[in-house]
Amino acid sequence: MNAIDPAIHIAAANIRLDGVSKTYGKIAVIPKLDVEFRAGEFTVVLGPSGCGKSTLMQMIAGLERVSSGKIVIGEREVQDLEPKERGCAMVFQNYALYPHMTVFDNIAYSLKIAGYTKAERRARVEVVAKMLGLTDYLERKPGQLSGGQRQRVAIGRAIVREPAVLLFDEPLSNLDAQLRHDTRIELAELHRRIGATTVFVTHDQVEAMTLADRILILNKGEVEQYGTPKEIYHHPASVFVAKFIGSPPMNILPVSGDGSVLRLSDGQLVAKSHLKGNFQLGIRPEDIVVEHSVQPSSLKAHTRYREDLGSHSILAADLSGTMIRITTPFGSQAPDSNALLLSCPQTKLHLFDTVTGKAIAGAFSATTKDQK
């Protein structure tokens, strides 16, 4: 067991879902899903409540039966196997520890059921406890531990089996803000050490952005985007993704194009484009520049209120009848009046289809001197 790290690295397996769906009567929670989670990666499944992310997790674990499709872990089809036969271990939101057992016995329980000897169980538990900082708590019961310590016990119980796949179902939602931050760091370090394929379900975008190698964003059971945190943040595939990722989220404004330029609803020119019709324009709050003098590309707006957050400030402003937010760095000077002059670098703009909400590639003409 002293070789737990390489053992789990060797065991890590990819997960492939081919046409997987889940329905309850006539209600399709997950209409149809084709996706692959790569071996050894930390994948976060992100989305709002009710989007199907926990159902997806439970289907992989075997706690929910698929309505159709295949689940392949490594080289095995597992959709018809019992949970214990799938090579997965799951950490739940509520920890699910046995309150009458010590930390040692909680971690070792699955090994006992599997027939490991007492010496083998102790050797494995001691290695995992050292890895998770639980060595001094092995004789305590869950009621004598903090929330973060109980969460580490639940993780220890999962990894002591050396699973090919680790599944986390919103494991940090019961922790306070500081403890969530600390536990995120611990989880990231743990994943680097053991290398198991990890699937982590959450509705918290901060957890997703800080933990994930890749993020799968679900909306009503369907994939909105699947990519690295940087790809998703800087190149959102839809308005849904653009507004779901980022704090504050991306600003979305209605615009219309005449084949040469895009204008806001009040007629202000915002960018050059060859497109005609109505669209949705996106720009991140940190990409908007507050000007202190009129520029050829200036947009006129009006401040509604200002939030000072120490490291930075957030301005809420009315631009062409739409409320937008602007992130300004620490020490920047706000205009004396409520009138704002803004510029939006064309390279930072995103355009989306009004009907489908999907991103439109190649929407903007080459940047001119006026848009720099």
The 8 nearest C-alpha neighbors of each residue, nearest first, counted from 0:
[[1, 2, 3, 123, 122, 126, 119, 6],
 [0, 2, 3, 126, 123, 4, 122, 6],
 [1, 3, 0, 4, 5, 6, 7, 126],
 [2, 4, 6, 0, 1, 5, 7, 193],
 [3, 5, 193, 6, 7, 2, 192, 8],
 [6, 4, 8, 7, 3, 2, 9, 193],
 [7, 5, 3, 9, 4, 8, 2, 10],
 [6, 8, 10, 9, 5, 4, 161, 193],
 [9, 7, 5, 194, 11, 6, 10, 195],
 [8, 10, 6, 7, 11, 5, 163, 12],
 [9, 11, 163, 7, 8, 12, 6, 162],
 [12, 10, 163, 195, 196, 8, 39, 38],
 [13, 11, 38, 73, 163, 196, 72, 10],
 [12, 14, 38, 37, 73, 36, 72, 15],
 [15, 13, 72, 36, 35, 71, 73, 12],
 [14, 16, 35, 71, 70, 34, 17, 36],
 [15, 17, 70, 33, 34, 69, 19, 35],
 [18, 16, 33, 69, 19, 68, 15, 70],
 [17, 19, 68, 32, 31, 33, 16, 20],
 [20, 18, 68, 32, 31, 17, 67, 16],
 [21, 19, 31, 29, 30, 67, 66, 65],
 [20, 22, 66, 29, 65, 28, 27, 30],
 [23, 21, 27, 26, 28, 24, 66, 25],
 [22, 24, 26, 25, 27, 21, 28, 66],
 [23, 25, 26, 22, 27, 21, 28, 66],
 [24, 26, 23, 27, 22, 28, 21, 30],
 [25, 27, 23, 22, 24, 28, 21, 29],
 [28, 26, 22, 30, 29, 21, 25, 23],
 [29, 27, 22, 21, 220, 51, 26, 30],
 [28, 30, 220, 21, 20, 27, 31, 51],
 [31, 29, 20, 27, 28, 220, 21, 32],
 [32, 30, 20, 18, 19, 29, 33, 221],
 [31, 33, 19, 18, 20, 34, 17, 16],
 [34, 32, 17, 18, 16, 19, 31, 35],
 [33, 35, 16, 15, 32, 36, 17, 14],
 [36, 34, 15, 14, 16, 37, 13, 33],
 [37, 35, 14, 13, 15, 38, 34, 42],
 [38, 36, 13, 40, 35, 39, 14, 196],
 [37, 39, 13, 12, 196, 11, 40, 36],
 [40, 38, 196, 195, 194, 11, 37, 41],
 [41, 39, 196, 38, 37, 42, 212, 197],
 [40, 42, 197, 212, 211, 198, 196, 43],
 [43, 41, 198, 213, 211, 214, 212, 40],
 [42, 44, 199, 214, 211, 207, 198, 200],
 [45, 43, 200, 215, 214, 216, 199, 52],
 [46, 44, 216, 201, 202, 43, 215, 217],
 [45, 47, 217, 202, 216, 50, 218, 48],
 [48, 46, 202, 50, 49, 45, 218, 217],
 [49, 47, 50, 46, 202, 51, 52, 201],
 [48, 50, 51, 47, 219, 52, 46, 28],
 [49, 51, 219, 218, 220, 48, 47, 52],
 [52, 50, 220, 54, 49, 53, 28, 55],
 [51, 53, 55, 54, 50, 44, 56, 200],
 [54, 52, 56, 55, 51, 57, 168, 200],
 [55, 53, 57, 51, 56, 52, 58, 63],
 [54, 56, 52, 58, 53, 57, 51, 59],
 [57, 55, 53, 59, 54, 58, 60, 52],
 [56, 58, 62, 60, 54, 63, 59, 55],
 [59, 57, 63, 61, 55, 60, 56, 64],
 [58, 60, 56, 57, 61, 55, 70, 78],
 [59, 61, 57, 58, 62, 82, 87, 56],
 [62, 60, 82, 58, 63, 59, 57, 81],
 [61, 63, 57, 60, 58, 82, 64, 59],
 [64, 62, 58, 57, 61, 65, 54, 60],
 [63, 65, 58, 61, 66, 62, 78, 21],
 [64, 66, 67, 21, 20, 58, 63, 19],
 [67, 65, 21, 20, 22, 64, 68, 19],
 [68, 66, 20, 65, 19, 18, 69, 21],
 [67, 69, 19, 18, 17, 20, 65, 70],
 [68, 70, 17, 16, 19, 78, 71, 18],
 [71, 69, 16, 78, 76, 77, 15, 17],
 [70, 72, 76, 15, 75, 14, 77, 73],
 [73, 71, 14, 75, 13, 74, 12, 15],
 [72, 74, 12, 13, 75, 71, 14, 15],
 [73, 75, 72, 71, 76, 12, 13, 14],
 [76, 74, 71, 72, 73, 77, 70, 85],
 [75, 77, 71, 70, 78, 72, 69, 74],
 [76, 78, 80, 79, 70, 71, 75, 85],
 [77, 79, 70, 80, 69, 76, 65, 61],
 [78, 80, 77, 81, 76, 64, 61, 65],
 [81, 79, 77, 78, 84, 82, 85, 61],
 [80, 82, 84, 83, 61, 79, 85, 77],
 [83, 81, 61, 84, 85, 60, 80, 62],
 [82, 84, 81, 85, 86, 87, 80, 61],
 [85, 83, 82, 81, 86, 80, 87, 77],
 [86, 84, 87, 82, 83, 77, 80, 81],
 [87, 85, 162, 163, 84, 164, 83, 88],
 [88, 86, 164, 85, 162, 165, 163, 60],
 [87, 89, 165, 157, 166, 162, 164, 86],
 [88, 90, 166, 167, 165, 157, 91, 87],
 [91, 89, 167, 153, 166, 154, 168, 94],
 [92, 90, 168, 94, 93, 170, 167, 89],
 [91, 93, 170, 169, 94, 168, 172, 171],
 [92, 94, 91, 95, 170, 173, 96, 90],
 [93, 95, 91, 96, 153, 92, 150, 90],
 [96, 94, 93, 97, 91, 153, 92, 90],
 [97, 95, 94, 98, 105, 153, 141, 149],
 [96, 98, 100, 99, 105, 95, 141, 101],
 [97, 99, 100, 141, 96, 140, 142, 101],
 [100, 98, 97, 140, 101, 141, 96, 142],
 [101, 99, 97, 98, 104, 140, 105, 102],
 [100, 102, 140, 104, 139, 103, 138, 105],
 [103, 101, 137, 105, 104, 140, 139, 138],
 [104, 102, 137, 101, 106, 105, 107, 138],
 [103, 105, 107, 101, 106, 102, 108, 100],
 [106, 104, 102, 108, 103, 107, 100, 101],
 [105, 107, 156, 103, 104, 108, 155, 102],
 [108, 106, 104, 110, 105, 109, 120, 103],
 [107, 109, 111, 110, 105, 104, 106, 112],
 [108, 110, 112, 111, 107, 113, 106, 160],
 [111, 109, 113, 107, 108, 112, 115, 120],
 [110, 112, 108, 114, 113, 109, 115, 107],
 [111, 113, 109, 110, 114, 108, 115, 107],
 [112, 114, 110, 111, 115, 109, 108, 116],
 [115, 113, 111, 112, 110, 116, 109, 117],
 [116, 114, 110, 111, 113, 119, 120, 117],
 [117, 115, 119, 118, 120, 114, 111, 110],
 [116, 118, 120, 119, 121, 115, 111, 122],
 [119, 117, 121, 116, 120, 122, 115, 123],
 [120, 118, 116, 122, 121, 117, 115, 123],
 [121, 119, 117, 123, 118, 122, 107, 124],
 [120, 122, 124, 118, 119, 123, 125, 117],
 [121, 123, 119, 125, 120, 124, 118, 126],
 [124, 122, 120, 126, 125, 121, 0, 119],
 [123, 125, 127, 121, 126, 122, 128, 120],
 [126, 124, 128, 122, 123, 127, 121, 129],
 [125, 127, 129, 123, 124, 128, 130, 122],
 [126, 128, 130, 124, 129, 125, 155, 131],
 [129, 127, 133, 134, 125, 131, 130, 126],
 [130, 128, 132, 126, 127, 134, 131, 133],
 [129, 131, 127, 128, 132, 126, 133, 189],
 [132, 130, 128, 129, 133, 127, 151, 155],
 [133, 131, 129, 130, 134, 128, 135, 151],
 [134, 132, 128, 136, 131, 135, 129, 137],
 [133, 135, 128, 129, 136, 137, 132, 125],
 [136, 134, 133, 137, 132, 138, 128, 139],
 [137, 135, 133, 139, 134, 138, 102, 144],
 [136, 138, 102, 103, 139, 134, 135, 101],
 [139, 137, 101, 136, 102, 103, 140, 135],
 [140, 138, 101, 136, 137, 102, 143, 141],
 [139, 141, 101, 142, 143, 102, 100, 98],
 [142, 140, 143, 144, 98, 149, 139, 102],
 [141, 143, 140, 144, 98, 145, 139, 149],
 [142, 144, 141, 140, 139, 145, 136, 149],
 [145, 143, 141, 142, 148, 149, 146, 140],
 [144, 146, 148, 147, 149, 143, 142, 141],
 [147, 145, 149, 148, 150, 174, 144, 173],
 [146, 148, 150, 149, 145, 151, 178, 174],
 [147, 149, 151, 145, 150, 146, 144, 152],
 [150, 148, 152, 146, 151, 147, 144, 145],
 [149, 151, 147, 153, 148, 152, 94, 146],
 [150, 152, 154, 148, 153, 149, 155, 147],
 [151, 153, 155, 149, 150, 154, 156, 148],
 [154, 152, 150, 156, 151, 155, 94, 90],
 [155, 153, 151, 157, 152, 156, 90, 158],
 [156, 154, 152, 158, 157, 153, 159, 106],
 [155, 157, 106, 153, 154, 159, 158, 152],
 [158, 156, 154, 88, 155, 159, 89, 160],
 [157, 159, 161, 160, 155, 156, 154, 162],
 [160, 158, 161, 156, 157, 155, 127, 123],
 [159, 161, 158, 162, 157, 110, 109, 156],
 [160, 162, 158, 159, 7, 163, 6, 3],
 [163, 161, 164, 86, 87, 160, 88, 158],
 [162, 164, 11, 10, 12, 86, 195, 87],
 [165, 163, 87, 196, 162, 195, 197, 88],
 [164, 166, 197, 88, 87, 89, 196, 198],
 [165, 167, 89, 198, 197, 199, 88, 90],
 [168, 166, 199, 90, 89, 170, 200, 169],
 [167, 169, 200, 91, 170, 92, 199, 90],
 [170, 168, 201, 92, 200, 171, 172, 167],
 [171, 169, 92, 168, 91, 172, 167, 90],
 [172, 170, 174, 173, 169, 179, 92, 182],
 [171, 173, 174, 169, 170, 92, 179, 175],
 [174, 172, 171, 175, 92, 170, 93, 146],
 [175, 173, 171, 172, 179, 178, 146, 176],
 [174, 176, 178, 177, 179, 173, 172, 171],
 [175, 177, 179, 178, 180, 174, 181, 172],
 [178, 176, 180, 179, 175, 181, 174, 182],
 [177, 179, 181, 180, 175, 176, 174, 182],
 [178, 180, 176, 182, 177, 181, 174, 171],
 [179, 181, 177, 183, 178, 182, 176, 184],
 [182, 180, 178, 184, 183, 179, 177, 185],
 [181, 183, 185, 179, 184, 180, 178, 186],
 [184, 182, 186, 180, 185, 181, 179, 187],
 [183, 185, 187, 181, 182, 186, 188, 180],
 [186, 184, 182, 188, 183, 187, 189, 181],
 [187, 185, 189, 183, 188, 184, 182, 190],
 [186, 188, 184, 190, 189, 185, 210, 183],
 [189, 187, 185, 191, 186, 190, 184, 192],
 [190, 188, 186, 192, 191, 187, 185, 193],
 [189, 191, 187, 194, 192, 193, 188, 186],
 [192, 190, 188, 189, 194, 193, 187, 186],
 [191, 193, 189, 190, 194, 4, 188, 8],
 [192, 194, 4, 190, 7, 195, 191, 8],
 [193, 195, 8, 39, 190, 191, 192, 7],
 [196, 194, 11, 39, 193, 163, 164, 7],
 [197, 195, 39, 164, 38, 40, 11, 165],
 [196, 198, 165, 41, 164, 195, 166, 42],
 [197, 199, 42, 166, 43, 41, 167, 165],
 [198, 200, 167, 43, 166, 44, 168, 42],
 [199, 201, 44, 168, 169, 43, 167, 45],
 [202, 200, 169, 45, 203, 44, 199, 168],
 [201, 203, 46, 45, 47, 204, 48, 200],
 [204, 202, 201, 206, 205, 207, 45, 46],
 [203, 205, 207, 206, 208, 244, 202, 45],
 [206, 204, 208, 207, 203, 209, 210, 245],
 [207, 205, 209, 204, 203, 208, 210, 183],
 [206, 208, 204, 205, 210, 211, 209, 43],
 [207, 209, 205, 228, 206, 210, 211, 204],
 [210, 208, 206, 207, 205, 211, 183, 228],
 [211, 209, 207, 208, 206, 187, 212, 183],
 [212, 210, 213, 41, 42, 207, 43, 208],
 [211, 213, 41, 227, 42, 40, 210, 214],
 [214, 212, 227, 42, 211, 226, 228, 43],
 [213, 215, 43, 226, 225, 42, 44, 227],
 [214, 216, 225, 44, 45, 224, 43, 217],
 [217, 215, 45, 224, 223, 46, 222, 44],
 [218, 216, 222, 46, 221, 223, 220, 50],
 [217, 219, 50, 221, 220, 46, 223, 222],
 [220, 218, 50, 221, 217, 51, 28, 49],
 [219, 221, 29, 51, 50, 218, 28, 217],
 [222, 220, 218, 217, 219, 223, 29, 32],
 [223, 221, 217, 224, 216, 218, 220, 215],
 [222, 224, 216, 217, 218, 221, 240, 236],
 [223, 225, 216, 222, 215, 236, 226, 231],
 [226, 224, 215, 214, 216, 213, 223, 222],
 [227, 225, 213, 214, 230, 231, 224, 228],
 [226, 228, 213, 230, 229, 212, 214, 231],
 [227, 229, 231, 208, 230, 232, 213, 214],
 [230, 228, 232, 227, 231, 233, 234, 226],
 [231, 229, 227, 234, 233, 228, 232, 226],
 [230, 232, 235, 228, 234, 229, 233, 226],
 [231, 233, 229, 230, 234, 235, 228, 244],
 [232, 234, 230, 231, 229, 235, 228, 347],
 [233, 235, 230, 231, 232, 236, 229, 349],
 [236, 234, 231, 241, 237, 240, 232, 233],
 [235, 237, 358, 357, 224, 234, 240, 223],
 [238, 236, 357, 358, 239, 240, 356, 235],
 [237, 239, 241, 356, 240, 242, 357, 351],
 [238, 240, 237, 242, 241, 243, 356, 223],
 [241, 239, 243, 237, 242, 238, 235, 244],
 [242, 240, 238, 235, 239, 249, 243, 244],
 [241, 243, 248, 249, 239, 240, 244, 238],
 [242, 244, 240, 241, 239, 248, 245, 204],
 [245, 243, 242, 241, 240, 248, 204, 232],
 [244, 246, 248, 247, 243, 249, 242, 232],
 [247, 245, 248, 244, 249, 284, 243, 204],
 [246, 248, 245, 249, 284, 324, 283, 326],
 [249, 247, 245, 246, 242, 244, 250, 243],
 [248, 250, 283, 242, 282, 241, 281, 284],
 [249, 251, 282, 281, 323, 283, 248, 252],
 [252, 250, 281, 280, 279, 249, 282, 253],
 [253, 251, 280, 279, 254, 281, 250, 321],
 [252, 254, 279, 278, 280, 263, 264, 251],
 [255, 253, 263, 262, 278, 277, 279, 264],
 [254, 256, 277, 261, 262, 276, 278, 263],
 [255, 257, 261, 275, 276, 260, 258, 274],
 [256, 258, 275, 259, 260, 274, 276, 255],
 [259, 257, 273, 274, 275, 256, 260, 272],
 [258, 260, 273, 272, 257, 271, 256, 274],
 [261, 259, 271, 272, 256, 270, 257, 258],
 [260, 262, 256, 270, 255, 269, 271, 268],
 [263, 261, 268, 267, 266, 254, 255, 269],
 [262, 264, 254, 266, 267, 265, 253, 319],
 [263, 265, 266, 319, 254, 262, 253, 255],
 [266, 264, 263, 319, 267, 262, 320, 318],
 [267, 265, 263, 262, 264, 268, 319, 261],
 [268, 266, 263, 262, 265, 269, 298, 264],
 [269, 267, 262, 261, 270, 266, 263, 260],
 [268, 270, 262, 261, 267, 263, 271, 343],
 [271, 269, 261, 260, 268, 345, 272, 363],
 [270, 272, 260, 364, 259, 363, 261, 273],
 [273, 271, 363, 260, 364, 259, 274, 362],
 [272, 274, 258, 259, 364, 275, 260, 363],
 [275, 273, 258, 272, 256, 257, 276, 362],
 [274, 276, 256, 257, 258, 273, 255, 277],
 [275, 277, 256, 255, 278, 274, 257, 258],
 [278, 276, 255, 254, 256, 353, 275, 279],
 [277, 279, 353, 254, 352, 351, 253, 255],
 [280, 278, 253, 351, 252, 353, 350, 254],
 [279, 281, 350, 252, 251, 349, 253, 351],
 [282, 280, 251, 349, 250, 348, 350, 249],
 [281, 283, 348, 250, 249, 349, 347, 284],
 [282, 284, 249, 286, 285, 250, 281, 248],
 [285, 283, 325, 326, 286, 324, 287, 249],
 [286, 284, 326, 283, 287, 325, 327, 288],
 [285, 287, 283, 284, 288, 347, 282, 343],
 [288, 286, 343, 285, 284, 342, 325, 289],
 [287, 289, 342, 341, 290, 286, 343, 285],
 [290, 288, 341, 340, 287, 342, 291, 339],
 [291, 289, 340, 341, 292, 288, 342, 293],
 [292, 290, 289, 340, 293, 334, 339, 341],
 [291, 293, 290, 294, 340, 297, 289, 341],
 [292, 294, 297, 340, 295, 291, 290, 296],
 [293, 295, 297, 296, 292, 290, 342, 369],
 [296, 294, 297, 369, 293, 370, 298, 342],
 [295, 297, 294, 369, 370, 342, 298, 269],
 [298, 296, 294, 342, 341, 340, 295, 293],
 [299, 297, 341, 340, 342, 300, 296, 267],
 [298, 300, 340, 339, 341, 297, 318, 301],
 [299, 301, 318, 339, 317, 338, 340, 316],
 [302, 300, 338, 317, 316, 337, 339, 303],
 [301, 303, 316, 337, 304, 315, 338, 317],
 [304, 302, 316, 315, 301, 317, 305, 314],
 [305, 303, 315, 302, 314, 306, 316, 313],
 [304, 306, 314, 313, 315, 307, 312, 303],
 [307, 305, 313, 312, 308, 314, 304, 315],
 [306, 308, 312, 309, 305, 311, 313, 310],
 [309, 307, 311, 312, 310, 306, 313, 329],
 [308, 310, 311, 307, 329, 312, 306, 330],
 [311, 309, 329, 308, 328, 312, 307, 330],
 [312, 310, 329, 328, 308, 309, 327, 307],
 [311, 313, 307, 327, 306, 308, 326, 328],
 [314, 312, 326, 306, 325, 305, 327, 324],
 [315, 313, 305, 325, 324, 304, 316, 306],
 [314, 316, 324, 304, 303, 323, 302, 305],
 [317, 315, 302, 303, 301, 323, 322, 314],
 [316, 318, 322, 301, 321, 300, 320, 323],
 [319, 317, 300, 321, 320, 316, 322, 323],
 [318, 320, 265, 321, 264, 317, 263, 300],
 [319, 321, 318, 317, 322, 264, 265, 300],
 [322, 320, 318, 317, 319, 323, 252, 316],
 [321, 323, 317, 316, 318, 320, 315, 324],
 [324, 322, 316, 250, 315, 321, 317, 318],
 [325, 323, 315, 284, 314, 316, 313, 326],
 [324, 326, 284, 314, 313, 285, 287, 327],
 [325, 327, 313, 285, 284, 312, 314, 324],
 [326, 328, 312, 311, 313, 325, 331, 329],
 [329, 327, 311, 331, 330, 312, 326, 310],
 [328, 330, 311, 310, 331, 327, 312, 309],
 [331, 329, 328, 332, 311, 327, 310, 312],
 [332, 330, 329, 328, 333, 327, 311, 312],
 [331, 333, 330, 334, 335, 327, 329, 328],
 [332, 334, 335, 331, 289, 336, 327, 291],
 [335, 333, 336, 332, 339, 337, 291, 338],
 [334, 336, 333, 337, 338, 332, 339, 291],
 [337, 335, 338, 334, 339, 302, 333, 301],
 [336, 338, 302, 301, 339, 335, 334, 303],
 [339, 337, 301, 336, 300, 302, 340, 299],
 [340, 338, 300, 301, 299, 341, 337, 302],
 [339, 341, 299, 290, 298, 297, 289, 300],
 [342, 340, 289, 298, 297, 290, 288, 339],
 [341, 343, 297, 288, 298, 287, 296, 344],
 [342, 344, 287, 345, 288, 341, 286, 347],
 [345, 343, 346, 347, 370, 371, 342, 348],
 [344, 346, 348, 347, 343, 370, 270, 366],
 [345, 347, 344, 348, 366, 349, 343, 363],
 [348, 346, 345, 344, 282, 286, 349, 343],
 [347, 349, 282, 345, 346, 281, 350, 344],
 [350, 348, 281, 280, 282, 351, 347, 358],
 [351, 349, 280, 359, 279, 358, 281, 362],
 [352, 350, 358, 279, 357, 359, 356, 278],
 [351, 353, 356, 278, 357, 354, 355, 279],
 [352, 354, 278, 356, 279, 355, 351, 277],
 [353, 355, 352, 356, 357, 278, 351, 277],
 [356, 354, 357, 352, 353, 351, 237, 358],
 [355, 357, 352, 238, 237, 351, 353, 354],
 [358, 356, 237, 351, 355, 352, 236, 359],
 [357, 359, 351, 237, 236, 350, 352, 360],
 [360, 358, 351, 350, 362, 357, 352, 361],
 [361, 359, 362, 358, 350, 363, 349, 351],
 [362, 360, 363, 359, 364, 272, 350, 273],
 [361, 363, 360, 272, 359, 350, 274, 364],
 [364, 362, 272, 361, 271, 365, 273, 270],
 [363, 365, 272, 271, 366, 273, 362, 361],
 [364, 366, 367, 363, 271, 272, 345, 346],
 [367, 365, 370, 364, 345, 368, 371, 346],
 [368, 366, 369, 370, 365, 371, 364, 271],
 [367, 369, 371, 370, 366, 295, 296, 365],
 [370, 368, 367, 371, 296, 295, 366, 294],
 [369, 371, 367, 368, 296, 366, 344, 345],
 [370, 368, 369, 344, 367, 366, 345, 296]]
